[in-house]
Amino acid sequence: MLRKNTLSWCAVVFLAAACIWAAADTARAAYPDKPISMIVTYSPGGATDFQARIVTMVAGEAKYLGQPIVIINKPGAGGQVGWNWFVTKGGKDGYTIATYNVPHFIAQSIVYKTQYNVDTFEVAANWGSDPAVLIVPKDSPFNTAKDLVGYAKKNPGKITVSGAGMYVGHHIATLQLMQAAGVKLTYIPEKGGVDAMQSVVAAKVKAGFNNLSDSFRNQDRIKILAIADLERHDFLPKVPTFKEQGINVDDSSVNFRGVVLPKGVPAEVITKCADVFPKMFKDKQVLKKMKESGSPVKVMNRDQVIKMFKERQVYLTSLLAKLKKK
């Protein structure tokens, strides 16, 4: 009798354990079962924030994540405040994700002692690439990049240039312009692209580097003199590249944007996000909104972004070593 009871009790324990394991597997397979927070490391209204809200607007649909994504802004120090918080306090359950910006976070990790680098993020996907453009106030006497360079050569340091922080694409473009044209400019790092744009609109600075997408939306209030890319862009077809104006500034400052998770999240969460996000970024509603707002789209999957991170790491290490000699 005791043996039968013992066997029965063992069966109950086994079945209970099996149920717990099955429930755990079901819970993991159900990710996400609640809203997801997305950390945007720049101010509300800037290009990263603006685009993040567009590319995640369909997240709640059943064919994607089935849960909404809530944007949380943590701006400061060109993105450093938000990314440092994300990798140290963001949690590892997959319910706190973040946007990334390249070259920003990679360049900062090379120059500063940040908590993050290319090895501290798990990539989901890339949604866009946004070139930097040189802008000036609407009533500025400068009508071309060559006009600005000519003045700068006669007035070293007197051209103030706003940008979205230190060692973001805007700062790198400024450093490249200084080196290529042999001029001294005074770079003014702002809290983000919105503040940098407002400084130009209000003529608090003589010039600025900003995102093509932000400049597209503000083109009635500014003049756009040049694009830091290898060719003109469809959204601003009349704006020449620096190279067209005889100034050797390339596409090193083009801003790639996408989504990452912190190291340590469950493998199944990474797989889910890596599968869903590229599809979401190609949604017809998303593409329509991005086009209407002048926001360039470049969808890249997890493997493509990981490759890009590694290549940018090597390239930016070399580029920054050369630029810092200026």
Backbone torsions as a table, in degrees:
resi	resn	phi	psi	omega
1	MET	NA	-43.2	-179.4
2	LEU	-63.8	-39.3	-179.3
3	ARG	-63.6	-42.3	179.9
4	LYS	-63.6	-42.0	179.1
5	ASN	-63.5	-39.8	179.6
6	THR	-63.3	-43.8	178.5
7	LEU	-63.3	-39.9	179.0
8	SER	-63.4	-43.4	-179.7
9	TRP	-63.8	-40.8	177.9
10	CYS	-62.1	-39.0	179.6
11	ALA	-64.2	-41.1	178.9
12	VAL	-62.4	-45.7	-179.8
13	VAL	-61.2	-44.5	-179.7
14	PHE	-60.9	-46.1	-179.7
15	LEU	-63.5	-39.5	179.1
16	ALA	-63.0	-44.2	179.1
17	ALA	-63.1	-40.7	179.2
18	ALA	-62.7	-38.8	178.4
19	CYS	-64.7	-41.0	179.3
20	ILE	-63.7	-45.0	178.8
21	TRP	-62.7	-41.2	-179.8
22	ALA	-65.1	-40.0	179.3
23	ALA	-64.8	-39.7	179.4
24	ALA	-64.0	-42.4	178.8
25	ASP	-63.8	-40.3	178.8
26	THR	-63.8	-41.2	180.0
27	ALA	-62.9	-41.7	-180.0
28	ARG	-67.1	-40.5	-178.3
29	ALA	-68.0	-22.1	-175.4
30	ALA	-83.6	-1.9	-178.4
31	TYR	-57.7	133.4	-5.4
32	PRO	-93.0	146.9	177.3
33	ASP	-114.5	14.9	175.0
34	LYS	-157.8	166.0	-179.4
35	PRO	-56.6	150.2	179.7
36	ILE	-108.0	137.7	176.2
37	SER	-94.7	133.0	176.6
38	MET	-115.7	119.6	178.7
39	ILE	-81.9	120.9	171.9
40	VAL	-106.1	120.8	-171.9
41	THR	-86.1	17.3	177.6
42	TYR	-131.8	170.9	-172.2
43	SER	-68.3	155.0	174.2
44	PRO	-60.0	138.6	176.9
45	GLY	94.6	-17.0	177.8
46	GLY	-75.3	174.2	-174.2
47	ALA	-60.0	-43.8	-178.7
48	THR	-64.0	-47.0	179.1
49	ASP	-63.1	-47.2	-177.7
50	PHE	-58.8	-47.2	-177.7
51	GLN	-73.3	-35.6	179.0
52	ALA	-59.3	-37.7	179.3
53	ARG	-69.1	-32.2	178.1
54	ILE	-72.6	-50.2	-173.1
55	VAL	-71.4	-13.7	178.4
56	THR	-107.6	5.6	-172.9
57	MET	-68.3	-19.2	-179.8
58	VAL	-104.6	10.8	-176.4
59	ALA	-57.7	-33.6	-176.8
60	GLY	-72.6	-11.3	179.4
61	GLU	-68.3	143.7	-175.3
62	ALA	-59.1	-31.3	-178.0
63	LYS	-75.3	-9.2	177.2
64	TYR	-110.6	-106.0	-178.8
65	LEU	-96.5	-22.9	-178.3
66	GLY	74.1	7.2	177.9
67	GLN	-142.1	145.5	179.3
68	PRO	-73.1	156.5	173.2
69	ILE	-108.7	126.0	-177.7
70	VAL	-103.3	124.3	-179.0
71	ILE	-81.3	130.6	175.2
72	ILE	-124.4	118.2	-178.5
73	ASN	-88.3	128.8	174.5
74	LYS	-132.5	74.5	-176.2
75	PRO	-81.2	166.6	174.6
76	GLY	138.0	138.0	175.3
77	ALA	54.9	42.5	176.1
78	GLY	66.4	22.6	179.8
79	GLY	108.6	-13.8	-175.7
80	GLN	-63.0	-39.1	-178.9
81	VAL	-58.6	-49.5	-177.1
82	GLY	-68.7	-43.9	-178.7
83	TRP	-69.5	-37.9	176.4
84	ASN	-62.4	-42.0	177.8
85	TRP	-63.5	-44.1	-175.7
86	PHE	-59.2	-46.1	-175.7
87	VAL	-79.9	-18.3	-179.2
88	THR	-102.3	-28.5	-174.3
89	LYS	-130.5	1.5	-172.6
90	GLY	-74.8	-13.3	-179.3
91	GLY	88.0	158.7	-174.3
92	LYS	-120.9	20.2	-176.1
93	ASP	-96.9	-0.2	179.0
94	GLY	89.8	-0.4	-179.2
95	TYR	-96.9	2.6	170.3
96	THR	-129.1	111.4	178.5
97	ILE	-117.2	177.5	-177.9
98	ALA	-147.6	158.3	169.7
99	THR	-85.9	152.0	172.2
100	TYR	-121.2	158.1	174.1
101	ASN	-133.2	127.4	174.9
102	VAL	-119.5	129.5	21.0
103	PRO	-88.2	-2.9	-169.6
104	HIS	-47.1	-65.1	-171.3
105	PHE	-68.3	-30.6	179.0
106	ILE	-71.6	-45.5	179.2
107	ALA	-61.7	-42.0	179.6
108	GLN	-63.8	-38.0	-179.7
109	SER	-69.7	-23.1	177.1
110	ILE	-79.4	-40.6	-174.5
111	VAL	-85.5	-38.6	-175.4
112	TYR	-112.7	167.8	174.8
113	LYS	-89.7	74.9	-179.9
114	THR	-85.3	163.4	176.3
115	GLN	-80.4	-6.5	-174.1
116	TYR	-125.4	156.9	172.4
117	ASN	-162.9	-169.1	-176.3
118	VAL	-65.7	-16.0	-178.0
119	ASP	-96.2	-3.1	-177.2
120	THR	-99.4	-0.1	-179.9
121	PHE	-116.6	147.1	168.9
122	GLU	-105.2	120.3	-173.6
123	VAL	-77.3	140.3	169.8
124	ALA	-102.2	-63.5	-179.6
125	ALA	-172.6	165.7	177.2
126	ASN	-107.8	139.5	179.4
127	TRP	-110.0	-23.1	-175.4
128	GLY	-158.4	168.3	172.9
129	SER	-137.8	123.9	-169.2
130	ASP	-125.0	104.6	-178.6
131	PRO	-65.5	154.0	173.0
132	ALA	-83.5	143.4	176.5
133	VAL	-128.2	148.3	177.7
134	LEU	-87.8	123.1	-177.2
135	ILE	-125.4	156.4	176.7
136	VAL	-139.7	162.8	177.2
137	PRO	-58.1	156.3	-175.6
138	LYS	-57.6	-36.8	-177.6
139	ASP	-97.2	16.7	179.6
140	SER	-63.6	145.7	175.9
141	PRO	-73.6	-12.4	-178.7
142	PHE	-84.7	128.8	178.4
143	ASN	-116.0	-11.5	177.1
144	THR	-141.2	164.3	176.0
145	ALA	-63.5	-33.6	179.2
146	LYS	-66.1	-34.0	175.6
147	ASP	-60.5	-47.3	-178.5
148	LEU	-64.2	-43.5	179.3
149	VAL	-62.7	-40.7	179.3
150	GLY	-60.5	-42.6	177.8
151	TYR	-66.8	-41.8	-178.0
152	ALA	-63.3	-34.0	179.2
153	LYS	-67.1	-33.5	179.8
154	LYS	-86.1	-18.7	-176.4
155	ASN	-133.5	70.9	-176.2
156	PRO	-55.5	128.7	175.6
157	GLY	81.2	-6.7	-175.9
158	LYS	-86.2	-12.5	174.0
159	ILE	-85.9	112.3	176.1
160	THR	-90.7	135.5	-175.4
161	VAL	-127.8	117.8	179.4
162	SER	-86.6	153.8	176.6
163	GLY	-158.8	173.1	-172.0
164	ALA	-83.9	17.9	177.1
165	GLY	137.3	-177.8	-179.0
166	MET	-85.1	133.5	177.9
167	TYR	57.2	31.1	165.6
168	VAL	-91.0	178.4	-179.5
169	GLY	-56.4	-37.8	-179.2
170	HIS	-63.1	-41.0	179.1
171	HIS	-67.6	-42.6	179.1
172	ILE	-62.7	-41.1	177.6
173	ALA	-62.6	-39.1	178.1
174	THR	-63.6	-45.2	178.6
175	LEU	-62.1	-40.3	178.4
176	GLN	-64.6	-42.5	179.5
177	LEU	-62.5	-43.1	178.7
178	MET	-59.5	-45.3	-178.0
179	GLN	-69.9	-45.0	-176.3
180	ALA	-66.5	-37.9	-176.6
181	ALA	-95.0	-9.2	-179.3
182	GLY	67.3	42.4	-178.9
183	VAL	-127.1	162.4	175.7
184	LYS	-108.5	121.8	177.6
185	LEU	-117.6	155.5	177.8
186	THR	-106.5	108.4	-177.1
187	TYR	-83.8	132.2	179.9
188	ILE	-114.0	101.3	179.9
189	PRO	-75.7	128.1	178.0
190	GLU	-104.7	177.8	-178.9
191	LYS	-71.5	-23.2	-178.2
192	GLY	-178.2	-177.7	-177.3
193	GLY	-63.9	-32.5	179.8
194	VAL	-64.0	-49.3	179.4
195	ASP	-64.4	-39.1	179.4
196	ALA	-64.0	-39.8	178.0
197	MET	-66.9	-43.7	-179.2
198	GLN	-62.4	-34.1	178.0
199	SER	-63.4	-35.0	177.9
200	VAL	-75.6	-46.5	-179.5
201	VAL	-57.8	-41.2	-179.0
202	ALA	-84.9	2.6	179.5
203	ALA	59.8	32.4	174.4
204	LYS	-75.6	-21.4	175.2
205	VAL	-127.8	162.4	-179.7
206	LYS	-81.9	-21.2	-178.5
207	ALA	-160.3	177.2	177.0
208	GLY	-163.7	157.6	166.8
209	PHE	-108.3	134.9	178.6
210	ASN	-146.0	175.9	-179.5
211	ASN	-72.7	145.3	176.0
212	LEU	-56.2	-42.8	-176.9
213	SER	-63.9	-44.8	177.6
214	ASP	-64.0	-40.1	-179.0
215	SER	-68.6	-36.0	176.2
216	PHE	-58.4	-44.2	-178.4
217	ARG	-74.1	-16.8	-178.6
218	ASN	-114.2	15.4	-171.6
219	GLN	-64.0	-19.0	176.7
220	ASP	-77.2	-13.2	-176.2
221	ARG	-110.4	-1.9	-177.4
222	ILE	-141.8	174.2	168.3
223	LYS	-114.3	136.7	-179.6
224	ILE	-108.5	116.3	-170.7
225	LEU	-94.5	-31.9	-175.7
226	ALA	-162.7	156.1	177.2
227	ILE	-115.8	132.9	-179.6
228	ALA	-88.0	72.6	179.8
229	ASP	-150.8	176.9	-176.2
230	LEU	-85.8	-15.4	177.6
231	GLU	-151.5	164.0	178.8
232	ARG	-64.4	160.9	-178.0
233	HIS	-111.8	144.8	-178.5
234	ASP	-58.1	-32.6	-178.8
235	PHE	-72.3	-26.6	180.0
236	LEU	-133.8	65.6	-172.7
237	PRO	-63.6	-21.8	-178.9
238	LYS	-87.2	-8.3	-178.1
239	VAL	-88.8	118.3	-178.7
240	PRO	-77.6	158.6	173.1
241	THR	-75.8	165.8	174.5
242	PHE	-62.6	-40.9	-177.7
243	LYS	-61.8	-34.3	176.9
244	GLU	-63.4	-25.1	-179.1
245	GLN	-99.1	14.7	175.1
246	GLY	79.6	18.6	-178.2
247	ILE	-117.8	121.8	-171.6
248	ASN	-81.4	68.4	173.4
249	VAL	-111.7	123.2	-175.5
250	ASP	-101.5	-149.6	-175.5
251	ASP	-99.7	19.3	-177.3
252	SER	-62.3	-25.0	-176.1
253	SER	-94.8	1.0	179.0
254	VAL	-56.7	131.3	-173.2
255	ASN	-93.2	107.8	173.9
256	PHE	-87.9	134.5	-178.4
257	ARG	-126.2	142.3	177.9
258	GLY	-168.3	-160.3	-173.1
259	VAL	-124.4	136.4	176.0
260	VAL	-131.9	161.7	171.6
261	LEU	-119.1	162.4	178.8
262	PRO	-79.4	154.1	173.8
263	LYS	-58.2	140.7	177.8
264	GLY	105.3	-7.1	177.1
265	VAL	-72.6	152.8	179.9
266	PRO	-57.1	144.6	-177.7
267	ALA	-58.4	-37.2	-178.0
268	GLU	-67.7	-27.9	177.3
269	VAL	-70.4	-43.5	177.9
270	ILE	-59.7	-46.2	-179.7
271	THR	-59.8	-44.4	179.8
272	LYS	-61.2	-49.4	-178.2
273	CYS	-65.7	-40.8	-179.7
274	ALA	-65.0	-27.3	178.0
275	ASP	-82.3	-42.5	-171.6
276	VAL	-80.9	-43.4	-171.3
277	PHE	-60.8	-44.3	177.9
278	PRO	-60.2	-37.3	177.9
279	LYS	-65.5	-41.4	-179.7
280	MET	-63.5	-41.0	-178.9
281	PHE	-66.2	-21.8	-179.6
282	LYS	-97.2	4.4	178.6
283	ASP	-58.5	140.3	-176.6
284	LYS	-58.7	-39.7	179.1
285	GLN	-64.2	-41.6	-179.9
286	VAL	-64.0	-48.6	-178.4
287	LEU	-61.9	-37.3	179.3
288	LYS	-63.9	-47.2	-179.9
289	LYS	-65.0	-40.2	179.7
290	MET	-63.8	-43.2	-179.9
291	LYS	-65.0	-43.6	-179.5
292	GLU	-60.9	-30.6	-176.8
293	SER	-94.9	5.8	179.8
294	GLY	68.8	32.5	-177.9
295	SER	-103.5	109.9	-177.6
296	PRO	-64.5	135.6	-179.2
297	VAL	-104.9	134.2	171.3
298	LYS	-146.1	96.7	-177.9
299	VAL	-85.2	126.2	177.8
300	MET	-131.0	140.4	179.6
301	ASN	-83.5	178.7	-175.3
302	ARG	-55.2	-49.3	-177.1
303	ASP	-64.0	-39.1	179.3
304	GLN	-65.5	-38.9	-179.8
305	VAL	-71.0	-40.9	177.9
306	ILE	-58.5	-42.7	177.6
307	LYS	-63.0	-43.2	179.5
308	MET	-62.7	-42.4	178.1
309	PHE	-56.6	-47.7	-177.8
310	LYS	-64.0	-42.2	179.4
311	GLU	-66.6	-41.4	179.1
312	ARG	-66.3	-35.0	178.3
313	GLN	-59.1	-48.7	-179.7
314	VAL	-65.8	-46.8	-176.5
315	TYR	-64.8	-46.2	-177.5
316	LEU	-68.9	-32.2	176.5
317	THR	-59.7	-43.0	179.2
318	SER	-71.5	-46.2	-177.7
319	LEU	-60.9	-46.8	-177.6
320	LEU	-66.2	-33.6	176.5
321	ALA	-62.5	-37.7	178.7
322	LYS	-73.7	-42.2	-177.5
323	LEU	-68.6	-34.6	-178.8
324	LYS	-69.9	-14.0	176.7
325	LYS	-77.1	-17.3	-177.5
326	LYS	-66.0	NA	NA
